[in-house]
Amino acid sequence: MTTVLAAFREAYTNALRLHLDSPTQYTLAEGYELGRRALVEGVSILDLTEHHFRLLGRWNLLAPPPAAAVPEQGGTEHPGGPEAGDTALEFLLQTLAALDVATRGFLDSTRSYELQRLRAEDLEGRDTFRTALVESLQDGFFVADSHGTITEVNSAFGALTGYGPETVPYPVPHPWSISEESHYPDLGTEAAQFVMPVRHRDGRRLWLAVSTSSLIRPEDDERIFVGTIRDVTAEHDAQARDQAVSRLATAVAACTSVVEVLTVGLDELRMAIGAETAVVSMWPNRQTGPELYVSGEDAVQSRQVLDARARALLDRAWVRPGRTMFAIPEGAASSEGIVAPLGETGDAALWLRFAAPRAISPGDWALFSLLVGQLSLAVQRARNFDAARSTSLTLQRAMLGPIELPPRFSVHYEPALPPLEIGGDWYDVVQLADGAIGLVVGDCVGRGLSAAVVMGQLRTAARALLLRGAGPAQLLAELDTVAARIPGAMCTTVCAAILDPERGTFRYSNAGHMPPVLAAPGTKGRLLEGGLAVPLATFDTPQRPEATTTIEPGSTLVLFTDGLVEQRGVDIDARFDELADELSDAAGMPPREVADAVLSRLRPAGGYDDDVAMVVYRQPPRALQLDEPAEASQLAGMRRRLTEWLGAAAVPADLATDLVAAANEACSNCIEHAYLGGSPGRVTLAADCALDRVTIEVSDDGNWRPLPEDPGYRGRGIAMMHALTDELTIDHVGVGTHVRMIAKLPAVSFSAASRV
């Protein structure tokens, strides 16, 4: 027996004796404390129970003892009554209560262990099930830690990327990422779903749709990401083809000629396909050879290439049926480029050359076919448009009036409905037999070809009336009758006038049209609002009114249609004021520059939304008179003033340069030769502008000196003046010398097509 057990037995004996003597709750509590002590000191239940019943036997509480029995040394017979056995049992049970609690805890722990073991076995089964489920997915599955490292993938992931579960983990950058891509998705910060390009282990480029979710791992509170990947290369390529075709169609949509279509379309086609060079060869006719359109390479270099093998390829391609294409070289695993006929007329072929030979996939062929087909449609549409525009311009030139105008005139026509470049506004400038000039500016109701048909008939009638000698009022009165018989001509506005440059008069009548504007040199323009009546074929008018105004020398006259000054949301009086203000500085500019300045000043931000027809006329300025000392220092000032006067007289720039050079030579001769050896005199220069010519006279009071027989390298002044003018007369009879130079003013050439 150990010391611990002996001490425990002694304590138990004393406590039990005390309880039998005087049983209370406190003595029972002492038994419970002994039970806890037995638990701590390792006293077994068996030792405790045996000791208890040994004490009961010693104290004769179990049964009557034998007569010869002698108590153990130190023992005493307990003086308990008949209930002593029950009291002792109560104490034993209280002692065992603490041990029973521990026993139940042990049993609970054992049961918990069994449950945990069963749960672990269940989790192991679940892991097996999870692995089987993940492996059965058709989509690729992955698990990534918070740093983006892929820690788990399934077999489908390996099939999609070439990197399977046997080589995990895959840290960032992942081996399938494409280094040239400027951006790689970040699992921790970006959207849960995205599409990204990857490079398969075998080198193929794929597009994967990635779907991710994040969660917190319970054992370490770390954020992880689980996700799936799916191959969407086919969908991405189809979308890319649609976008490429859409970009090409958008790029060529606004092109109105074959040259524009090929200039814009070849660049877009080359970039969409990834070709280094795109060449189109067209055969307008078999006699002149092909016309080349090149994108991506110098045209000379491409022509040299075409002179060799490519010419034979293109020659063979353009005779093939439409929408057929073939790779070059044919039958090879990798191709240098593709060749295809272009358009539907069989006179053009396209050659696309890659930067490096490559294999052409079925998706590539689908893309090439769509793009080449779209370009072919654009070329055909441009050809049809070219034909329509050619017809339109022919009609326009026939309807709008003369291509050559009298001197000092400029005209402008800008339609509001391109691309046919024709509408209902018109002008006409008619040279009359007496030197006068008939002017007509009109505006039919409506736009486009329907208005142009009405315009052509009215313009023809007005020209016939002018040539017959009708004045402005009579012309409009007879146009009333004509317009009443033309469908769509009602309410046409017309301003008709007779201009007499010699007398400086302007006679006009206005049928509801915009008033002409007249600006004297250095002054603001003023509206000519006389002779105003209703538009054509509206009311019966007994007599059309007529007005006459004087045109000062150097004045600028502008006749125009309402499209020039009408702007939505702007007071028309303000627009008239802008026009009049712009003409205040017009005296020094040629008429064509005046027209351009007016159009620029009045042009709305979005462009003109109605047809604009405009006629600008410059009345000859007053004659120029210069009287200067016969000194070389005066020549620069004389040249400058003569140049300014010729500009005000609307003399063409090249002719003005010739006249200034001729006049300078005449003045130089006066200064150098007329007063040689004597006192300096004076030189005079006079310039005048008639209807169709300019006359310049240079005079001096010196002596005439004939040319020497051998003038040397000099003495070419008179020959120069002959060459620069149409007529040259030198009068040196009497005192001084008088030089007259005459230059005829050419007709003003004008193209009916809009210049803007």
C-alpha positions in Angstrom: 0.0 0.0 0.0 1.3 3.4 -0.9 1.5 6.3 1.4 -1.0 8.2 -0.7 -3.6 5.4 -0.5 -3.0 5.0 3.3 -3.5 8.7 3.9 -6.7 8.7 1.8 -8.1 5.6 3.6 -7.4 7.3 7.0 -9.2 10.5 5.8 -12.1 8.5 4.5 -12.4 6.5 7.7 -12.6 9.7 9.8 -15.1 11.4 7.5 -17.3 8.3 7.4 -17.2 8.0 11.2 -18.2 11.6 11.5 -21.1 11.2 9.1 -22.4 8.2 10.9 -22.2 10.0 14.2 -23.9 13.1 13.0 -25.1 13.0 9.4 -25.5 16.5 7.8 -25.1 18.1 4.5 -21.6 19.3 5.5 -20.5 15.7 6.2 -21.9 14.7 2.8 -20.0 17.5 1.2 -16.9 16.2 2.8 -17.5 12.8 1.1 -17.8 14.6 -2.3 -14.5 16.4 -1.6 -12.9 13.0 -0.9 -14.2 11.7 -4.2 -12.5 14.6 -6.0 -9.3 13.9 -4.0 -9.5 10.2 -5.0 -9.8 11.4 -8.7 -6.7 13.7 -8.3 -4.6 11.2 -6.4 -5.5 8.3 -8.6 -7.4 6.2 -6.0 -9.5 3.8 -7.9 -13.2 3.2 -7.3 -12.4 -0.4 -6.4 -9.9 0.6 -3.6 -12.5 3.1 -2.3 -15.3 0.6 -2.4 -13.4 -2.2 -0.7 -12.2 0.2 2.0 -15.7 1.4 2.6 -17.2 -2.1 3.0 -14.2 -3.2 5.1 -15.0 -0.4 7.6 -18.7 -1.4 7.6 -17.6 -5.0 8.4 -15.3 -3.8 11.2 -18.0 -1.6 12.6 -20.6 -4.5 12.4 -22.9 -2.6 10.2 -23.2 -5.3 7.5 -24.2 -8.3 9.7 -23.9 -9.5 13.3 -20.3 -10.5 14.0 -19.3 -14.0 15.3 -19.1 -14.3 19.0 -15.4 -15.1 19.1 -14.5 -12.3 16.8 -11.9 -9.8 18.2 -11.8 -6.3 16.7 -8.7 -5.1 14.9 -6.2 -3.1 16.9 -7.3 0.5 16.9 -10.8 -0.3 15.7 -13.9 0.4 17.6 -17.4 -0.8 17.2 -19.5 2.0 15.8 -22.5 2.6 18.0 -24.9 3.1 15.1 -28.4 1.9 14.9 -30.3 0.0 12.3 -30.2 2.9 9.9 -26.4 3.1 10.0 -26.0 1.0 7.0 -28.1 3.3 4.9 -26.3 6.3 6.2 -23.0 4.8 5.2 -24.2 3.9 1.8 -25.4 7.5 1.3 -21.9 8.8 2.1 -20.3 6.3 -0.3 -22.6 7.4 -3.1 -21.7 11.0 -2.5 -18.0 10.2 -2.6 -18.5 8.3 -5.8 -20.5 11.2 -7.4 -17.3 13.1 -8.2 -15.8 10.0 -9.7 -19.0 9.5 -11.7 -18.7 13.0 -13.3 -15.2 12.3 -14.4 -16.3 9.0 -15.8 -19.0 10.6 -17.8 -16.5 13.2 -19.1 -14.2 10.4 -20.1 -17.0 8.7 -21.9 -18.0 11.9 -23.6 -14.5 12.4 -24.7 -14.4 8.9 -26.0 -17.7 9.5 -27.8 -16.4 12.8 -29.2 -13.3 11.1 -30.4 -15.3 8.5 -32.2 -17.4 11.2 -33.8 -14.3 13.1 -35.0 -12.9 9.9 -36.3 -16.1 9.2 -38.2 -16.2 12.8 -39.4 -12.6 12.6 -40.7 -13.5 9.4 -42.5 -16.5 11.3 -44.0 -14.3 14.2 -45.0 -11.9 11.8 -46.6 -14.8 10.5 -48.6 -15.9 14.0 -49.4 -12.4 14.9 -50.7 -12.6 11.9 -52.9 -16.0 13.0 -54.2 -14.8 16.6 -54.7 -11.8 15.4 -56.6 -14.0 13.2 -58.8 -16.4 16.1 -59.3 -13.7 18.6 -60.2 -12.1 16.1 -62.7 -15.5 15.5 -64.3 -15.9 19.2 -65.2 -15.6 20.1 -68.9 -14.4 23.6 -68.0 -11.0 24.1 -66.5 -10.9 24.5 -62.7 -8.3 26.2 -60.6 -7.6 27.4 -57.1 -5.3 30.5 -56.5 -3.9 32.0 -53.3 -4.1 35.7 -52.5 -0.9 36.4 -54.5 -2.3 34.9 -57.7 -0.3 31.6 -57.5 -2.3 28.7 -59.0 -2.2 25.9 -56.4 -4.6 23.5 -57.9 -6.0 22.7 -61.3 -7.9 19.9 -62.9 -7.2 17.9 -66.1 -9.5 20.1 -68.2 -7.3 23.1 -67.2 -4.3 21.3 -68.4 -6.0 20.4 -71.7 -6.9 24.1 -72.3 -3.5 25.6 -71.4 -1.1 22.7 -71.7 -0.2 23.1 -68.0 -1.8 20.4 -65.9 -2.0 19.4 -62.2 1.3 17.4 -62.2 3.4 20.6 -62.3 1.5 22.9 -59.9 2.0 25.5 -58.4 2.1 28.1 -61.1 3.4 31.5 -59.7 2.8 34.8 -61.3 3.6 35.5 -64.1 1.8 32.4 -65.2 3.6 30.4 -67.9 0.6 30.7 -70.3 0.5 34.5 -70.1 1.4 36.5 -73.2 4.3 38.8 -72.4 3.5 41.3 -75.2 0.0 41.9 -73.8 0.0 45.3 -72.0 -2.3 44.2 -69.3 -2.8 40.9 -67.4 -5.9 40.5 -65.2 -5.4 40.6 -61.4 -7.6 38.1 -59.6 -7.7 40.2 -56.4 -8.9 43.5 -57.9 -10.7 42.9 -61.1 -14.1 41.8 -62.1 -15.2 38.2 -61.4 -15.6 37.5 -65.1 -13.3 38.5 -67.9 -11.8 37.3 -71.2 -8.1 37.0 -71.6 -5.6 35.8 -74.3 -3.2 33.0 -73.4 -0.4 31.1 -75.1 -0.9 27.3 -75.1 2.2 25.2 -74.3 2.3 24.2 -78.0 2.4 27.8 -79.1 -1.2 28.3 -80.1 -2.9 31.6 -79.1 -6.2 31.1 -77.4 -8.9 33.3 -75.7 -10.3 32.0 -72.4 -13.3 33.2 -70.5 -12.4 33.3 -66.8 -15.0 33.2 -64.0 -13.7 33.6 -60.4 -15.0 33.7 -56.8 -13.2 34.6 -53.6 -13.6 33.1 -50.1 -11.8 33.0 -46.8 -10.1 29.7 -45.8 -11.2 28.9 -42.2 -8.0 27.3 -40.9 -5.8 30.4 -41.6 -8.2 33.2 -42.6 -6.4 33.6 -45.9 -8.3 34.8 -49.0 -8.2 32.3 -51.9 -9.8 32.3 -55.3 -11.5 29.5 -57.1 -12.6 29.7 -60.7 -13.2 28.1 -64.1 -11.9 28.8 -67.6 -13.6 28.1 -70.9 -12.2 28.3 -74.4 -14.0 31.1 -76.3 -11.5 31.4 -79.1 -14.1 30.7 -81.8 -16.5 33.3 -80.4 -13.8 35.8 -80.0 -12.5 35.3 -83.6 -16.1 35.6 -84.9 -16.5 38.8 -83.0 -13.1 40.1 -84.2 -14.2 39.3 -87.8 -17.4 41.2 -87.4 -15.5 44.2 -85.9 -12.9 44.1 -88.7 -15.6 44.1 -91.3 -17.5 46.9 -89.5 -14.3 49.0 -89.3 -13.7 48.6 -93.0 -17.3 49.3 -94.0 -17.2 52.4 -91.8 -13.9 53.6 -93.2 -15.1 53.4 -96.8 -18.7 54.5 -96.2 -17.9 58.2 -96.8 -15.7 57.6 -99.8 -17.2 58.7 -103.1 -14.6 57.7 -105.6 -12.5 54.5 -106.4 -9.3 56.4 -105.5 -10.7 57.3 -102.1 -12.1 53.8 -101.5 -8.7 52.2 -102.2 -6.7 54.8 -100.4 -8.7 54.3 -97.2 -9.8 50.7 -97.6 -6.3 49.2 -98.3 -4.9 50.7 -95.1 -7.8 49.3 -93.1 -7.6 45.9 -94.9 -3.9 45.6 -94.4 -4.1 46.3 -90.6 -7.0 44.0 -90.1 -5.3 41.0 -91.8 -1.8 41.8 -90.5 -0.3 42.1 -94.0 2.8 44.1 -94.7 1.7 45.3 -98.2 -1.6 45.6 -99.9 -1.6 46.3 -103.7 -4.5 46.7 -106.1 -3.9 46.5 -109.8 -6.6 47.9 -112.1 -6.8 47.6 -115.9 -9.0 50.4 -117.3 -8.1 49.1 -120.7 -5.6 46.5 -121.9 -3.6 49.0 -123.9 -2.4 51.3 -121.2 -1.4 48.8 -118.6 -2.5 48.5 -114.9 -3.0 51.3 -112.4 -1.5 50.6 -109.1 -2.8 51.5 -105.6 -0.4 50.6 -102.8 -0.6 50.6 -99.0 2.2 49.9 -96.6 5.1 50.2 -98.9 6.7 52.7 -101.2 4.9 52.7 -104.6 8.1 52.5 -106.6 9.3 49.5 -104.7 5.9 47.8 -105.1 5.9 48.5 -108.8 9.3 46.8 -109.1 7.9 43.8 -107.3 4.9 43.7 -109.6 7.2 43.7 -112.6 8.3 40.2 -111.5 6.2 37.2 -110.2 3.4 39.3 -108.7 2.3 40.7 -112.0 1.7 37.1 -113.3 -0.2 36.3 -110.1 -2.4 39.4 -110.5 -2.9 38.8 -114.2 -4.2 35.3 -113.4 -6.3 36.6 -110.5 -8.4 39.2 -112.2 -9.7 36.7 -114.8 -11.0 34.4 -112.1 -14.6 34.4 -110.9 -15.6 36.9 -108.3 -15.1 36.2 -104.6 -12.4 33.6 -105.2 -9.0 33.8 -103.6 -5.9 31.6 -103.4 -2.8 31.6 -101.3 0.7 32.0 -102.7 2.5 29.7 -103.2 -0.4 27.4 -103.8 -0.4 24.1 -101.9 2.3 25.1 -99.4 2.0 24.6 -95.6 2.7 28.3 -95.0 1.8 31.2 -97.3 3.5 34.4 -98.3 0.2 36.2 -99.0 -3.2 35.9 -100.8 -4.4 37.0 -104.2 -8.0 37.6 -105.2 -10.1 39.4 -107.9 -11.6 42.7 -106.8 -15.0 44.0 -107.8 -17.5 42.5 -110.2 -16.2 43.9 -113.5 -13.2 41.6 -113.9 -10.6 44.4 -114.3 -9.0 44.5 -110.9 -7.0 42.2 -108.6 -5.8 42.4 -105.0 -2.5 41.1 -103.6 -1.9 41.0 -99.8 1.6 40.1 -98.7 2.4 39.0 -95.2 5.4 40.2 -93.2 6.5 36.6 -92.8 5.1 33.3 -94.2 2.3 31.8 -92.0 -0.3 29.1 -92.0 -3.8 30.2 -92.9 -6.5 28.8 -90.8 -10.2 28.3 -91.7 -11.0 31.3 -89.5 -8.4 33.4 -91.5 -10.0 32.4 -94.8 -13.4 33.5 -93.4 -12.0 36.8 -92.4 -10.2 37.4 -95.7 -13.4 36.5 -97.7 -15.5 39.0 -95.7 -13.0 41.8 -95.9 -12.3 41.4 -99.6 -16.0 41.1 -100.3 -16.7 44.3 -98.4 -13.9 46.1 -100.3 -15.3 44.8 -103.6 -18.7 46.2 -102.8 -17.2 49.6 -101.8 -15.3 49.7 -105.1 -18.4 48.9 -107.1 -20.4 51.5 -105.2 -17.8 54.1 -105.9 -17.8 53.2 -109.6 -21.6 53.6 -109.7 -21.2 56.9 -107.9 -18.5 58.1 -110.3 -20.9 57.4 -113.2 -23.7 59.2 -111.5 -21.5 62.2 -110.6 -20.1 62.4 -114.1 -23.7 62.6 -115.4 -24.6 65.1 -112.7 -21.6 67.4 -113.5 -22.4 67.3 -117.2 -26.0 68.4 -116.4 -24.7 71.0 -114.0 -22.3 72.6 -116.5 -25.1 72.7 -119.0 -27.6 74.3 -116.6 -25.5 76.7 -114.5 -24.2 78.9 -117.3 -21.0 79.7 -119.1 -17.7 78.3 -117.9 -16.0 81.4 -119.2 -17.1 84.7 -117.7 -16.4 88.3 -118.8 -13.5 90.0 -117.0 -13.8 91.2 -113.4 -16.5 88.5 -112.6 -16.4 85.6 -110.3 -19.2 83.1 -109.5 -19.7 80.4 -106.9 -22.1 77.5 -106.6 -22.3 75.3 -103.6 -25.1 72.7 -103.3 -26.5 71.7 -100.0 -27.1 68.1 -101.1 -23.8 66.4 -102.1 -22.8 64.2 -103.8 -24.7 65.0 -107.0 -23.5 68.7 -106.6 -26.6 70.1 -108.2 -29.7 71.9 -106.9 -32.3 74.5 -107.5 -30.2 77.7 -107.2 -28.7 79.2 -110.4 -26.9 82.2 -111.8 -26.3 83.4 -115.4 -24.0 86.0 -116.8 -24.8 87.0 -120.5 -22.7 89.3 -122.6 -25.1 91.5 -124.6 -24.5 93.0 -128.0 -24.2 96.7 -126.8 -21.4 95.9 -124.3 -23.8 95.6 -121.4 -24.0 92.4 -119.3 -27.2 90.6 -118.3 -27.2 89.1 -114.8 -29.8 86.6 -113.4 -29.7 84.9 -110.0 -32.6 82.6 -109.0 -33.8 80.1 -106.4 -36.4 77.4 -107.1 -38.5 75.8 -104.3 -37.1 72.5 -103.1 -33.7 70.8 -103.4 -31.9 68.2 -105.4 -32.6 67.0 -108.9 -36.3 67.9 -108.9 -35.4 71.5 -108.2 -32.6 71.3 -110.8 -35.0 70.4 -113.5 -37.2 73.4 -112.8 -34.0 75.6 -112.6 -32.8 74.4 -116.0 -36.0 75.4 -117.7 -36.2 78.8 -116.1 -32.6 79.6 -116.7 -32.9 78.7 -120.4 -36.0 81.0 -120.7 -34.3 83.9 -118.9 -31.2 83.6 -121.1 -33.3 83.7 -124.3 -35.2 86.8 -123.0 -31.9 88.6 -122.3 -30.5 87.8 -125.7 -33.7 89.1 -127.2 -33.2 92.4 -125.5 -35.7 92.2 -122.6 -35.0 94.5 -119.7 -35.1 93.3 -116.1 -38.8 94.1 -115.4 -39.9 92.7 -118.8 -37.8 89.5 -118.3 -39.5 88.8 -114.9 -43.0 89.5 -116.3 -42.5 87.0 -119.1 -40.9 84.5 -116.7 -44.2 84.7 -114.7 -46.0 83.2 -117.7 -43.3 80.5 -118.2 -43.2 79.5 -114.5 -47.0 79.1 -114.4 -46.7 76.3 -117.0 -43.8 74.5 -115.3 -44.7 72.1 -112.4 -42.8 73.1 -109.3 -41.8 76.5 -110.5 -44.3 78.5 -108.5 -42.8 80.8 -105.9 -39.4 80.8 -107.6 -37.4 83.9 -106.6 -35.3 85.8 -109.2 -33.2 88.9 -109.4 -32.6 90.1 -113.0 -30.3 93.0 -113.9 -28.6 94.8 -116.8 -25.1 96.0 -116.0 -23.5 98.7 -118.1 -19.8 98.9 -117.1 -19.1 101.9 -119.5 -21.8 104.1 -118.0 -21.5 102.7 -114.5 -25.2 101.9 -114.2 -27.0 98.9 -112.7 -30.7 98.4 -113.7 -32.5 95.6 -111.8 -35.8 94.1 -110.9 -36.4 91.7 -108.0 -39.1 88.9 -107.8 -39.0 88.2 -104.1 -35.3 87.5 -104.1 -32.4 88.5 -101.8 -31.4 92.1 -102.6 -28.0 92.7 -104.2 -25.3 94.3 -102.1 -23.1 97.2 -103.5 -20.0 98.4 -101.8 -18.0 101.5 -102.9 -14.2 101.4 -102.3 -13.5 101.8 -98.5 -17.2 101.9 -97.5 -19.6 99.4 -96.0 -21.9 97.6 -98.5 -25.5 98.7 -98.9 -28.6 96.6 -99.9 -30.2 97.5 -103.2 -33.8 97.0 -102.2 -35.6 98.7 -105.1 -37.6 97.0 -107.8 -39.0 94.5 -105.4 -42.2 92.5 -106.1 -43.6 89.0 -105.4 -42.0 85.7 -106.5 -42.8 84.2 -109.9 -46.3 82.7 -110.7 -47.8 83.7 -107.4 -50.1 86.7 -108.1 -51.1 88.6 -111.3 -49.0 91.7 -111.3 -49.9 94.5 -113.8 -46.3 95.5 -114.1 -43.0 94.5 -112.6 -41.1 97.3 -110.9 -37.5 98.3 -111.9 -34.8 100.3 -110.2 -31.5 101.8 -111.4 -28.4 102.7 -109.4 -25.0 104.1 -110.2 -21.9 102.0 -109.6 -18.9 104.1 -108.6 -15.5 103.2 -110.0 -13.9 100.4 -108.0 -17.1 99.3 -106.4 -17.9 95.6 -105.7 -21.3 94.2 -106.5 -22.6 90.9 -105.1 -25.8 89.0 -106.1 -26.6 85.8 -104.1 -29.3 83.4 -103.1 -30.8 83.0 -99.6 -28.6 80.1 -98.6 -25.7 82.5 -98.1 -27.5 84.6 -95.4 -30.2 82.5 -93.9 -29.2 80.6 -90.7 -31.6 79.0 -88.3 -31.9 80.9 -85.0 -30.0 84.0 -86.4 -31.7 87.3 -87.4 -31.3 87.7 -91.1 -30.6 91.4 -90.7 -27.5 90.5 -88.6 -26.3 88.3 -91.5 -26.9 91.1 -94.0 -24.8 93.4 -91.8 -22.0 90.8 -91.7 -22.0 90.6 -95.5 -22.0 94.4 -95.9 -19.2 94.7 -93.4 -17.0 92.1 -95.2 -17.3 94.0 -98.4 -15.9 97.2 -96.9 -12.4 95.9 -97.5 -13.2 94.2 -100.8 -11.9 97.0 -103.2 -8.3 95.7 -103.1 -9.1 92.0 -103.6 -9.8 90.2 -106.9 -13.5 89.1 -107.2 -12.7 85.4 -106.5 -11.0 86.3 -103.3 -14.0 88.4 -102.3 -16.2 85.4 -102.9 -14.0 83.2 -100.7 -13.8 85.8 -98.0 -17.6 86.2 -97.9 -18.2 82.5 -97.8 -15.7 82.1 -95.0 -17.2 85.0 -92.9 -20.8 83.8 -93.2 -20.3 80.1 -93.1 -22.2 78.5 -90.1 -20.3 76.1 -87.8 -22.1 73.1 -89.4 -21.8 74.4 -93.0 -24.4 75.8 -95.2 -27.7 73.9 -95.1 -29.1 75.4 -98.3 -27.8 75.9 -101.8 -25.6 78.9 -102.4 -25.2 80.7 -105.7 -23.2 83.9 -105.8 -22.0 86.4 -108.5 -19.3 89.0 -107.7 -18.5 91.9 -110.0 -15.8 94.6 -109.8 -16.4 97.9 -111.5 -13.2 99.3 -113.1 -11.5 101.8 -110.7 -10.7 105.4 -111.7 -7.6 105.8 -113.9 -4.3 105.8 -112.2 -2.1 109.0 -112.6 1.5 109.1 -111.4 3.9 112.0 -111.9 7.2 111.4 -110.2 10.8 112.7 -110.5 12.9 110.7 -113.0 15.0 109.0 -110.3 15.7 105.4 -109.8 14.6 105.6 -106.1 11.0 106.3 -107.3 10.6 103.0 -109.2 9.7 100.9 -106.2 6.9 103.2 -105.2 5.5 103.4 -108.7 5.6 99.6 -109.0 3.8 99.2 -105.7 1.0 101.7 -106.6 0.5 100.2 -110.0 0.2 96.7 -108.5 -2.4 97.9 -106.1 -4.4 99.5 -108.9 -4.3 96.4 -111.1 -5.6 94.3 -108.1 -8.5 96.8 -107.7 -9.1 96.5 -111.4 -9.4 92.7 -111.1 -6.6 92.0 -113.5 -5.4 88.4 -113.1 -2.3 88.1 -111.0 0.0 86.7 -113.8 -1.1 89.4 -116.3 -0.6 92.1 -113.6 2.9 90.8 -113.0 3.7 91.1 -116.7 2.3 94.6 -116.9 4.2 95.8 -113.8 7.4 94.5 -115.4 6.7 96.2 -118.7 5.8 99.5 -117.1 8.9 99.3 -114.9 11.1 98.8 -118.0 9.5 101.9 -119.7 10.0 104.0 -116.6 13.6 102.8 -116.3 14.3 103.8 -119.8 13.0 107.3 -119.2 15.1 107.7 -116.1 18.3 106.2 -117.6 18.2 107.6 -121.2 15.8 110.5 -121.6 17.7 112.9 -119.3 21.2 111.6 -119.8 23.7 114.4 -119.4 21.0 117.0 -118.4 19.1 118.0 -115.4 16.7 115.4 -114.0 13.2 115.7 -115.3 9.9 113.9 -114.5 8.2 110.7 -115.6 4.5 110.2 -115.7 2.5 106.9 -115.7 -1.2 106.6 -116.5 -3.2 103.4 -116.3 -6.9 102.9 -117.4 -9.2 99.9 -117.5 -11.8 99.5 -120.2 -14.4 96.8 -120.7 -11.9 94.2 -121.9 -8.4 95.8 -121.8 -5.9 97.6 -119.7 -3.9 100.6 -121.1 -0.7 101.8 -119.5 1.1 105.0 -120.8 4.5 106.2 -119.8 5.8 109.6 -120.8 8.8 111.9 -120.3 10.1 115.3 -121.6 13.6 114.1 -122.4 15.4 113.2 -125.6 14.9 110.0 -127.6 18.0 108.0 -127.9 17.9 105.3 -130.6 19.4 101.8 -129.9 23.0 101.4 -130.8 23.9 98.8 -133.5 25.5 96.6 -130.9 23.6 97.0 -127.5 25.7 94.3 -125.9 24.2 92.4 -123.1 21.7 95.3 -122.6 19.1 97.0 -124.8 16.4 94.3 -124.5 13.8 96.6 -122.8 11.7 97.3 -125.9 11.7 93.6 -126.8 10.6 92.7 -123.3 7.7 95.2 -123.4 6.6 93.7 -126.8 6.6 90.3 -125.2 4.7 91.2 -122.1 1.9 93.2 -123.8 -0.5 92.7 -126.7 0.1 96.1 -128.2 3.1 98.4 -127.9 3.4 101.9 -129.4 6.4 104.3 -128.9 5.9 107.9 -130.0 9.1 110.0 -129.9 8.2 112.7 -132.4 8.6 116.2 -130.9 9.4 116.7 -127.3 9.8 113.7 -125.1 8.8 110.1 -125.6 5.3 108.5 -125.1 5.0 104.7 -124.6 1.5 103.1 -124.8 1.1 99.5 -123.8 -2.3 97.6 -124.1 -3.1 94.2 -122.7 -6.4 92.4 -123.3 -8.2 91.0 -120.3 -8.9 87.3 -120.6 -12.2 85.7 -119.9 -12.5 84.3 -116.4 -12.4 80.5 -116.4 -14.8 78.8 -113.9 -15.5 75.2 -113.1 -19.1 74.5 -112.3 -18.0 72.1 -109.5 -18.0 73.6 -106.0 -14.5 74.7 -104.9 -15.4 74.3 -101.2 
